[in-house]
């Protein structure tokens, strides 16, 4: 049974409001490279700068007028109500940028750093891996060209794919927002990581946005409430299934957990950088990881990568599939509802399938996870 036009109006209003508050761009500093250099020269607390905030009052008022209880379909009503609550918190968070209230709102959105996640992170950091000292790297322009080629490959089979690749002086690293790939102009990436990062950023983040856009429920593109954890877990899984999850990459995820935990404990920026270096991070990685945990007032978001990967592996080991998780930006909790909507033909099968899934390596590694291989074992820790 199709959903009503009124249900679709509620869904689209919430999705439109999501687009008015580009969370990552509003909370990520625009002068990371400059402040990294200043920190290396002896500064102890970076003076980060941010993009101007939009006028949040009319956005909040527009959100206040949305009433999910008016949705006729119970699944749409549930998804819309959860998303409205999350959007209220995101607006509160963005409005509090630069204050302690920002951090408190981030905990409400992304949760605390649980003891089990921190324990796993510290275990992973006990496993060593030697990286070649002369590792070849590529520039932002070169990675952008590779990303455009990757997108063009998918677009050949689905011309509606509208993703762009944008190099920006004010971006940091690589991120995807609203289906577009943003690359910091000073970014350099290890050549042997490029293919795996493309599967993460394009094969997961861009494709789930495009798949969501193809559905009548636009929240599947904007992201259901709490989607971040599962999105990042899928991205890391994509790296693993393409053969690109070395111990050094798991160390990066572990550093992020440690940095988020130290921010929760009110450690200073400089002390957190020093602790990450002590644990084995290079100075650039330590600074960038700390920036991510302290930006805008502090966030626990970076703990979701490792926590989400554990939960996703548990999902697969207990008989779950990836199918419903690729329809859009969804959560593990909402996956049964997505399956119901697919069965009722409210949703259509997604038009794009990540190419990393269709390899012998991916099939073998997925079988291993289904048989019980977990993140500890991926990181070289005995079961």
Beta strands, then each sheet from edge to edge (+ up, - down):
strand 1: 137-139
strand 2: 165-168
strand 3: 174-177
strand 4: 180-184
strand 5: 188-190
sheet 1: 1+ 5-
sheet 2: 2+ 4+ 3-
end
